[in-house]
Every structure is written in structure tokens, then in C-alpha cells.
Amino acid sequence: GFDTDNFKTMPDKVGAKKRIAQAFDLNLDQHKLVITVGRKVKRKGHEPFIKDILPRIKQPIVYLTVGEGPEFEAVKTAANAYEGPHRIVLAGRQPDEMLQSIYAAADLFVMPNIKVPGDMEGFGVVMLEANSAGTPVVASALEGILDVITEGKNGWLIPLGQQKQFAQQIDESFNPSTALDHQSIHDF
């Protein structure tokens, strides 16, 4: 389940950004912080995100991914091969206090899942955790993710295989005229 008590006292965004910038040696003054949290398994789509979506994002970002799992080495290989302008940080497993700061500091949470036969996404608690910090989500429109995201309220759903649309939505989410209000997301 999801214990909402763990996320009632999220750190403030400014303090969290400073903490994350210092902990991971990041420049977040000129870059948006895009995060994903989850076990490194194929269905989470971390490797395809790095290869197919990240190069299409125009806004300067830092992509911080938290979690470990059997696909960690494949994700690491993709990150090491990436030659674009964005910085990728593979944070591995993090303690709850640091995880709360990561959620609070983030400008956007991504869940770029892909279809994997015999392995489907459940409810997607990590998206609720991001939302509880006021962080909007861009996610693949499939399986349990559909039960969490209400289009334009707490995030956006992107049809499977639409890498260009996924990247465009990330860029649009930072546009003040199309961005979601962080407090409204938190209260959602």
C-alpha cells in the first residue's frame, strides 16, 4: 500500500533542491530536475527512455533515476553511451529521507513504461508519492498507470511508442502557460 503519513511533511522545494544539488553535485539553477523512481526492470522503460526520449528533449534537464534491479547494468550502459546535452544520474537505492527530498526537488516525474509480455505495471505508487510532493507526472498510458493519472490534473498520459510526443510533453510541462500548479497536484 501507500502510507500517506510518510509524505505529509515533505521538505520545501527550495531546500530540497539545494540538498539534492549538493548531494549529487548538480547544477539545478539552469536545469530542470526530471526524476524516476523504481526498480530497474525492463517494463519500467528506463533504458529506452535514455536512448529514445532523452535525446528529443529540448529543455536542459538533469535526469535522476533512483532504484536498483536486474536491468541496472543495461540502464548504466545506456547512460554511459548517451552523448547528449542532458546529465544522467543513477542514484541507486536511497534512504526514505533522501527520497522525500528528491520527490520535493523534482520539477517532473517520468514513468516511461513499455509493454513486456508476462510483466505488467501495477498501481504505480511512486506516481502518488511524486504527486504528494506537488510533482507532476508524464507517463506511458498503460496498465495500472491509467488508474493514477488524471490527464491535465496530476500529469499527462502518453500513448505507447510515442517517444516524440513523450519528449514534447516533458518540454511543454515546463512552459508556464501549460504547466500544472504544484499545490493543486499536492492537493489532488
C-alpha positions in Angstrom: 0.0 0.0 0.0 0.8 3.6 0.2 1.4 5.2 3.7 0.4 8.8 3.3 1.9 9.7 6.7 5.4 9.2 5.2 4.7 12.1 2.7 2.7 14.6 4.9 5.8 16.5 5.8 7.7 16.8 2.5 10.6 19.2 2.5 10.1 22.5 0.9 11.1 22.7 -2.8 13.9 25.3 -2.4 15.6 23.5 0.5 15.1 20.1 -1.3 16.7 21.4 -4.5 19.7 22.7 -2.5 20.1 19.4 -0.8 19.9 17.3 -4.0 22.2 19.7 -5.9 24.8 19.3 -3.1 24.3 15.5 -2.6 24.7 14.7 -6.3 26.9 17.6 -7.4 24.3 19.1 -9.7 23.6 22.5 -11.2 19.9 22.9 -10.8 19.9 26.6 -11.4 20.0 26.2 -15.2 18.4 22.7 -15.5 15.1 21.2 -14.7 15.2 18.1 -12.4 13.4 15.1 -14.0 13.2 12.0 -11.9 12.1 8.5 -12.0 11.9 6.1 -9.0 11.5 2.4 -9.4 13.1 -1.0 -9.6 15.3 -1.4 -12.7 13.2 -3.9 -14.6 12.6 -3.9 -18.3 8.9 -2.8 -18.1 9.9 0.4 -16.4 11.4 1.6 -19.7 14.5 3.3 -18.2 16.9 2.2 -20.9 14.5 3.1 -23.8 13.9 6.5 -22.2 17.6 7.3 -22.2 18.1 6.0 -25.8 14.9 7.2 -27.5 13.2 10.0 -25.5 16.0 11.9 -23.7 17.7 13.0 -26.9 14.5 14.6 -28.1 14.0 16.8 -25.0 14.9 20.4 -25.8 14.7 21.9 -22.2 18.0 21.5 -20.4 17.4 18.8 -17.7 19.1 16.5 -15.2 17.6 13.0 -15.3 18.0 11.5 -11.8 16.9 7.9 -11.6 16.5 6.1 -8.2 16.4 2.4 -7.7 18.2 -0.9 -8.4 17.3 -4.1 -10.0 18.2 -6.7 -12.7 18.3 -4.1 -15.5 20.6 -1.7 -13.7 23.6 -2.6 -15.8 21.7 -2.1 -19.0 20.5 1.3 -17.8 24.1 2.2 -16.8 25.4 1.1 -20.2 22.8 3.3 -21.9 23.6 6.2 -19.6 27.3 5.9 -20.3 26.7 5.7 -24.1 24.5 8.8 -24.0 26.2 11.8 -25.7 23.6 14.5 -25.5 23.4 17.7 -23.5 21.5 16.3 -20.5 23.1 14.9 -17.4 22.1 11.5 -16.2 22.5 10.4 -12.6 21.9 6.8 -11.5 21.3 7.2 -7.8 20.7 3.6 -6.9 18.7 2.9 -3.8 18.2 5.9 -1.5 17.0 6.2 2.2 13.5 7.5 2.7 14.6 10.9 3.9 16.7 11.5 0.7 13.9 10.0 -1.4 11.5 12.6 0.0 13.9 15.4 -0.9 14.3 14.0 -4.4 10.5 14.0 -4.9 10.2 17.5 -3.4 13.1 18.9 -5.5 11.9 17.4 -8.8 10.3 19.5 -11.5 8.8 16.4 -13.1 8.4 12.7 -12.6 8.5 10.4 -15.6 7.3 6.8 -15.8 8.2 5.7 -19.4 6.9 2.1 -19.1 6.9 -0.3 -22.0 4.9 -3.4 -22.6 6.7 -6.6 -21.6 4.8 -9.9 -22.0 4.1 -11.5 -18.7 5.2 -8.5 -16.6 2.7 -5.7 -16.1 2.7 -2.5 -14.1 0.5 -2.5 -11.0 -0.9 0.6 -9.4 2.2 2.9 -9.7 2.5 4.1 -6.1 5.7 6.1 -7.0 3.5 8.5 -9.0 1.3 9.2 -6.0 4.5 9.8 -4.0 5.6 12.3 -6.6 2.2 13.9 -6.6 2.2 14.2 -2.8 5.3 16.4 -3.2 3.4 18.5 -5.8 5.4 17.0 -8.7 3.5 16.3 -11.9 4.0 13.1 -13.9 4.5 12.2 -17.6 3.8 8.5 -18.0 3.0 5.8 -20.5 -0.7 5.2 -20.9 -0.9 1.6 -19.9 -1.9 -0.9 -17.2 -2.1 0.4 -13.6 -0.7 3.8 -14.6 -4.1 4.6 -16.1 -5.6 4.4 -12.6 -3.3 7.0 -11.1 -3.0 9.8 -13.7 -5.9 12.1 -14.4 -4.9 13.9 -17.6 -4.1 17.6 -17.0 -4.7 17.4 -13.3 -1.7 15.5 -11.8 0.1 14.6 -15.0 -0.2 13.5 -18.6 -0.5 10.1 -20.3 1.4 9.4 -23.5 0.4 6.5 -25.8 2.9 3.7 -26.0 5.6 4.1 -28.6 5.2 7.8 -29.0 8.7 8.9 -28.0 8.5 12.2 -29.8 5.2 13.0 -28.0 6.6 11.9 -24.7 9.6 14.3 -25.1 7.3 17.1 -26.3 5.1 16.7 -23.2 8.2 16.9 -21.0 9.2 20.2 -22.6 5.6 21.6 -22.5 5.3 20.7 -18.8 7.9 23.4 -18.1 6.1 26.0 -20.1 4.4 28.4 -17.6 1.3 28.5 -19.8 0.8 24.7 -19.8 2.5 23.7 -16.5 0.4 22.2 -13.7 0.3 24.0 -10.4 2.3 22.2 -7.8 0.0 23.0 -4.9 -3.0 21.7 -6.9 -1.2 18.5 -7.7 -0.3 18.1 -4.0 -4.0 18.6 -3.0 -5.3 16.4 -5.8 
